[in-house]
Amino acid sequence: MNIILDWILSVWLYISAGIAGAAAFYVFTNRKSISVPRKICGVFVIFLVCHMIEEYVYPAGFQYIFNMMYGSTDPAAYPLNELSCMVTNFVAVLFFAFVLWKWSEKVWVTLTIAIFGIAQVIVHSILGFASLELFGQAGQIVPYAPGLFNSIFMLLPLSVYCFIYLAKSKSLSMKHAGASLKEIVIAILVVVVLVVGLIMLPMQTLGNDPDTVFTFTSNGYYDRFLEGNIG
């Protein structure tokens, strides 16, 4: 079983990058014929993978600051470890790739993407300031945590564009209050399900073992500070 998991852990980011590349090719080659919501969803898939790359490839280390803020005594092992992070992120990519294919025209999809982007900015900003407080004496000079750059310069502008599109297209309006409320409720429910199913559940079921074999071997961005004074 571990052999299979090890293989998946070694390839999931590459597969995700391939999905992002396919989404980019699809959006670019069909840019004149596909709808704005479909373009938004395609771009979101690309930005989502870029977000994961910043968190776990370069500069990496998102799991370290998250686990530290969680109160972990071993931030390489829990509650976020290689397995729980893979499940959270890889399933998210597969889910939104499916949404791009099947439901991207739905208003709730555009709204979900908008909410997701704003939530990422908030979460990573909080972690960024926490990181600065923790590692300021060790050399960190700006509030930053892996994923914040993407959140501010990719996901946030896309969220703003989503709201502008929804306003201009009148996809959500008082004139159609019933339909608009339905889309809003669906979007909120989807966000809640994603948070519970893809973040909290993997943390509780896969990230509750301090002795896990799926520990991170690098702290990424934070390795440069760990020899400094973090007290």
C-alpha positions in Angstrom: 0.0 0.0 0.0 2.8 2.4 0.9 4.4 1.7 -2.5 1.3 3.0 -4.2 1.0 6.0 -1.9 4.7 6.8 -2.5 4.1 6.7 -6.2 1.1 8.9 -6.0 2.9 11.3 -3.7 5.7 11.5 -6.3 3.5 12.3 -9.3 0.5 14.2 -8.1 2.0 17.6 -8.6 3.2 16.7 -12.1 -0.3 15.5 -12.9 -1.8 18.6 -11.5 0.6 20.7 -13.6 -0.5 18.7 -16.7 -4.1 19.4 -15.9 -3.3 23.1 -15.6 -1.5 23.0 -18.9 -4.4 21.3 -20.5 -6.8 24.0 -19.1 -4.5 26.7 -20.4 -4.4 25.2 -23.9 -8.2 24.8 -23.8 -8.9 28.3 -22.8 -6.4 29.8 -25.2 -7.4 27.8 -28.2 -11.1 28.4 -27.6 -10.9 31.9 -26.2 -13.1 33.3 -29.0 -15.9 30.8 -28.6 -16.2 29.8 -25.0 -18.2 31.8 -22.4 -16.7 34.1 -19.8 -17.7 31.8 -16.9 -15.9 28.9 -18.6 -12.8 31.1 -19.1 -12.9 32.1 -15.5 -13.1 28.4 -14.4 -10.2 27.4 -16.7 -8.0 30.3 -15.5 -8.9 29.3 -11.9 -7.6 25.8 -12.4 -4.4 27.2 -13.7 -4.1 29.6 -10.8 -5.0 26.9 -8.3 -2.1 24.8 -9.4 0.3 27.8 -9.4 -0.9 28.3 -5.8 0.0 24.7 -4.9 3.4 25.1 -6.5 4.2 28.2 -4.4 3.0 26.3 -1.2 4.8 23.0 -1.8 7.5 23.4 -4.5 9.0 26.9 -4.4 9.5 28.6 -2.1 7.4 25.9 -0.3 6.9 25.5 3.4 3.2 26.4 3.8 2.7 23.3 5.9 5.4 24.4 8.3 3.9 27.8 9.2 0.4 26.3 9.2 1.4 23.5 11.6 3.3 25.9 13.8 0.2 28.1 14.1 -1.9 25.0 14.8 0.3 24.3 17.8 2.1 21.3 16.4 5.1 20.0 18.3 6.4 18.5 15.1 5.5 20.8 12.2 7.0 18.4 9.7 4.5 15.7 10.6 1.1 17.0 11.7 -1.6 18.1 11.2 -0.5 18.7 7.6 1.8 16.0 6.2 2.7 15.0 2.7 -0.3 12.6 2.5 -3.0 14.9 3.9 -1.7 17.8 1.7 -1.7 15.6 -1.4 -5.3 14.5 -0.8 -6.5 18.1 -0.1 -4.8 19.6 -3.1 -5.0 16.9 -5.7 -8.6 16.2 -5.1 -9.3 20.0 -5.4 -7.6 20.1 -8.8 -9.5 17.1 -10.0 -12.8 18.5 -8.7 -12.4 21.9 -10.4 -11.2 20.2 -13.6 -14.4 18.3 -13.6 -16.3 21.5 -12.8 -14.6 23.1 -15.8 -15.9 20.3 -18.0 -19.4 19.9 -16.6 -20.7 22.9 -14.7 -18.5 25.9 -15.4 -21.5 27.9 -16.9 -23.3 27.8 -13.5 -23.4 31.0 -11.6 -22.6 29.2 -8.3 -19.3 28.1 -9.8 -18.2 31.7 -10.6 -19.3 32.8 -7.1 -17.5 29.8 -5.4 -14.3 30.8 -7.2 -14.7 34.4 -6.0 -15.2 33.4 -2.4 -12.3 30.9 -2.6 -9.9 33.6 -3.8 -10.8 36.1 -1.0 -10.6 33.4 1.6 -7.1 32.5 0.4 -6.0 36.1 0.7 -7.3 36.3 4.3 -5.8 33.0 5.4 -2.4 33.6 3.9 -2.3 37.2 5.1 -2.9 36.0 8.7 -0.2 33.3 8.3 2.1 35.9 6.7 1.9 38.3 9.7 2.2 35.3 12.1 5.3 34.2 10.2 6.8 37.7 10.4 6.2 37.8 14.2 7.7 34.3 14.6 10.8 34.8 12.4 11.3 38.6 12.4 14.3 38.3 14.7 15.7 35.5 12.4 15.7 37.7 9.3 12.2 37.7 7.8 11.4 41.4 7.0 8.0 41.2 5.2 4.8 39.5 6.2 4.8 36.5 3.9 3.8 32.9 4.0 4.0 30.5 1.0 0.9 31.0 -1.1 0.4 34.7 -0.3 1.9 36.0 -3.5 -0.4 33.9 -5.7 -3.4 34.7 -3.5 -2.8 38.5 -3.9 -1.7 38.7 -7.5 -3.6 35.8 -9.1 -6.6 34.6 -7.0 -7.7 38.0 -5.7 -7.8 39.8 -9.1 -9.7 36.8 -10.4 -12.2 37.0 -7.5 -12.7 40.7 -8.2 -13.2 40.0 -11.9 -15.8 37.3 -10.9 -17.8 39.9 -8.9 -17.5 42.4 -11.7 -18.7 39.9 -14.3 -21.6 38.8 -12.0 -22.7 42.4 -11.5 -22.5 43.4 -15.2 -24.2 40.2 -16.4 -26.9 40.6 -13.8 -26.4 36.9 -13.0 -27.3 37.9 -9.4 -30.0 40.5 -9.2 -33.0 41.5 -7.1 -35.2 41.0 -10.2 -34.5 37.3 -10.0 -34.1 37.2 -6.2 -35.2 33.6 -5.9 -32.7 32.3 -8.5 -30.0 34.5 -7.1 -30.5 33.3 -3.6 -30.3 29.7 -4.8 -27.0 30.3 -6.5 -25.6 32.0 -3.4 -26.7 29.2 -1.1 -25.2 26.6 -3.4 -21.9 28.5 -3.6 -21.7 28.8 0.2 -22.6 25.1 0.6 -19.9 24.1 -1.9 -17.3 26.2 -0.1 -18.3 24.6 3.2 -18.2 21.1 1.8 -14.8 21.8 0.3 -13.4 23.1 3.6 -14.8 20.2 5.6 -14.2 17.5 3.0 -10.8 18.6 1.6 -9.2 20.4 4.5 -10.6 19.4 7.9 -11.3 15.8 7.2 -7.8 14.9 5.8 -6.3 16.8 8.7 -8.3 14.8 11.2 -8.0 11.4 9.6 -4.6 11.5 7.9 -2.8 14.2 9.9 -3.4 13.2 13.5 -0.4 10.9 13.8 2.9 12.6 15.0 4.7 9.4 14.1 3.5 9.3 10.5 5.9 8.2 7.8 4.6 10.9 5.5 6.6 13.7 7.1 7.9 16.6 5.1 11.6 16.5 4.6 12.0 20.2 4.0 10.6 23.3 5.5 11.0 25.2 2.3 11.0 29.0 2.8 11.5 28.6 6.5 14.7 26.6 6.4 16.6 29.9 6.0 15.2 31.2 9.3 15.3 28.1 11.5 18.8 28.7 12.8 17.8 32.2 13.9 16.1 33.3 17.0 12.4 32.4 16.8 11.7 33.0 20.5 
